[in-house]
Amino acid sequence: MPARSTPRIYDGTTGGSQKEGRRTHIIQILRDTKEPISVAEVATMVGIHPNTARFHLESLADAGMANRETAEITGPGRRRVLYSGTLPNQTHERAQGYRLLAQILTSTIVAKFPEVDEEMYEAGLEWGSYLTSRPAPFEVLDEAEIAQRVLNKLDALWFAPEWAPYPGPHLIFHNCPFMESARSAPGLVCRLHAGMINGALAELRSTQRVARLNPVVAPHLCRAWLEPSEVLGDQPVQIELPLTAGENEG
């Protein structure tokens, strides 16, 4: 169980959160753009300085969330570096190594402990709370600020999250770092993720909780639906089957 006595542990998400969703925006741009694009183009589309765009693009490329390539020289000057999205393929060798490890661990747990879903949710609650900075005792956060903090955390964990208020408040994940494991064992992996989100929400004293999760509603898209915690009570999080093709959008 995670212990708060070691708060300096590095979890990959403890950097500054000034980007305010910019990296998620860039991920979406790279995914939706058919041709590789330059730093300058990304900077213009996002509305940020080229140096900031370059920093995010290089971070995404190093993490396997973007491809970088050098354009052919068509005139005087340096070769231009172009970037494209890797979603949903995610071919980066380091990302592949982590996914393989996740699949091995998931298949082993499912084989030896077939009824472990609820325990995974409880583990997610513990870690979600542990990885979230607790507000000061007299600090009151509104739900918009809480949602942004949770989005920033999930963004740093490469879920490429988005907040959607309609048709009901929910989170959209444009990328799941453990998609293959989730496909084979959604009761385990998705409950772990739902627990982490709810643990973070509880730590931030939110009135909302994930009530149900739709894994893989599109090739690389999941949705987590929120309900008031007082309405949800002690009901377990529902993991629903993927939606049909006609229901993928909304």
N, C-alpha and C positions, 0 to 999 in steps of 0.2 A: 504494500500500500504506500502511495507517495507520502512523504513526510515534509511538513513545512519547515523543518529544522535545517533543510538544505536549499534555501531559496535561490542560490546562485547557479543551480544546475542549468545547463544550456539546453533548451528544447527547440532551437531553431526559429523561435517566434518572438524572442525577447528584444529585438531591435526596435528602433523608433517607429511610430505609427503615423508619421506625418504624410505618408503617401495617400491616405484617405481613399483607398480603393483604386488608386491609379494603376497599380499592377494588374488588378482584376480587369480594368478597362483595357489595358494593353493586351492582356491575354485574349480578350474577346475580339479585339481588332485583328490580332494575328490569326486567330482561328477563322474569322469571317472574310479576310482578305485573300483573294485567290492567288495573287502574285506576291513575291517577297517585296518588302518595303524597307525604306531607309530610316535612319534615326530622325532626319528632318521631317519626314512624312508623319512618323508617329508623334513627334513633338507637336506638329501642327494639329493633328487630329485630337490629341488629348488636351492641348492647351498648356503645355509645359515647356521649360527650357530644354534645348537639345541635349545639354549635359545630363539633365535629370532623366530624359528619355533614354539616353545611352546607358546610364547606370542601371535602370530597370531592365532594359533589353539584355544587357550582359548578364545580369543576375538570373533572368529567366533562361537564357541560353546555358549558363553553367549548371542550372538545376534540371535541365532536360525539358523545359517547358517551351522552348523556342529553338529553331535552327538558325544558325548564322552562316552566311556564304559571302564570297567576295564577287562583286559584279565585274564583268569584263570591262577593260579600259576602252572607252570610245573616243577619248580625247586627252589632252594634257591634264595632269593632276593625279592625285592618289586614286587607287581603287576604292570604290564605295563598298561598305559592308551592308548587306541586306539581311533582313530577318523575316522568318515565317513561323507560323504556329506548328506545334507538333500534335496538338489535340485533334482527334482522339487517339492517335496512334502511339504517342509517347515512346519514341524509339531510342532515347538516350540510354547508353549502357549502364550508367549509374542508377537511373530510375528503374531499369529492368532488374538490376540486382536486388533492390529493395522490394520490388513487387514479387520476385521469386521467393524471397525470405518470407514475405507476408503470406503467400500461398502455401508454403510448406507448413508454417505455424498454424494457419487456419485449418488446413486439412487434417493435421495431427490432432488439434483440439476437438474438431467435429467428430473424428473417429473415436477418440477416447472418452469424450465427455459430450454426448449428443444432447443433453439437456442443459447446456451451459449458457443459453441465451440470456437469462435473467442475471446471471453472475457477470456476464460481459457488460450489461447495461450498468450494473453497480460499479464495475471497474471504470467505465466511462465517466460516471458521475464523480468519482474520486479524482480522476485525472483532469477532468474539465475544471473542477474547482481548484485543483492544485496549480494549473497553468494559467489561472486568471488572477490578475491583481485585484485584491479586495478593496472596495472603496473605504475611505476613512469612516469611523463610526457615525459622524454627523453629516457625511456627504450623501446627498440625495441625487441620484441620477434619474433623468426622465427616460422613458422607454426608447426614444430616438437615440440618445447617447449610448444606452446599453446595447441596442442593436448594432450601432456602428462599432463598438468595441468588440463585440462578438464577430462581426464581419471582418474586422482587421485581423483577429486571431486566426480565423478560418482562411483568410487570404494568405497569411504567412505560412499556413500549413498546406498551401497549394490546392485548396478546394475551389478556387475562383468563384467565391460566393456572390450572391446578389439578393437584395431585399425586395420583395414583391408584396404590395398591400392587397392586391386583388387576384382572384375572387375572394380571398381571405388571407390574412397575414401569413406569409410563409417565406422560407429561404430557398433559393435556387442554387444548386451547385453545378457549375459548368464543367467541373473536373472532379473526379474522385481518384486520389492517388492509389487506391486499393480496389479499383473497379473489378478486376478479375476475381479477387477473393470475395468481393461482395456478390458477384454473380453466382458463385458456387455456394456461398453460405451467408445469405442476406440476414438471417436471423441473428447471426453472430456479429458480423462486421457492422451492419447498419445499426444494430442496437448499441454497439460500442460507440459509434459516432453520435447517435442520438443522446446517449448518456453524457458524452463529453460536452455537447451543446447545452444540455439541461444543467449540467454541473456548473458551466460558466454562467448561465443565466441566473442560477440560484446564488452564486457567489456575488453577482452584481445586484442582487436583490430585485430582479425582474419579477413582474407578475405573470409573465408568459413562460410556457414550456412547449417543447416539441411533443405533440400528441400522436402524430402519425407521419410516416416517412414513405414516400414513393421512390423506390430505387429504380434507376435505369428507365425513366419514362421516355427517353430518347437515347440514341447510342452513347451519349456522354452527358447526361443531365439527370439530376435527382431533385426531388422537392421534399422539404421538411415543413409540415404544417403546424402552426402554433395555436394554442388554446390558453385561456386564462388558467393559471395553476389551480385556482380554487374550484374550477369546473372539472379539470382533469383529475384532481384528487390523487388517489393511489392507483389509478388505472395504468396498466402497462402501455408503453408506446406500441402502436400498431405498425407493423411492417407490411405494406400492401404490395400486391403483385404489380408488375409494370403495366402502365396504361396501354390501351390499344392505340394503333397508329392514328386514328381519328381524334384521340384525346390528348395527343402529345403537346399541343399548344394551348395556351390560355393564360 
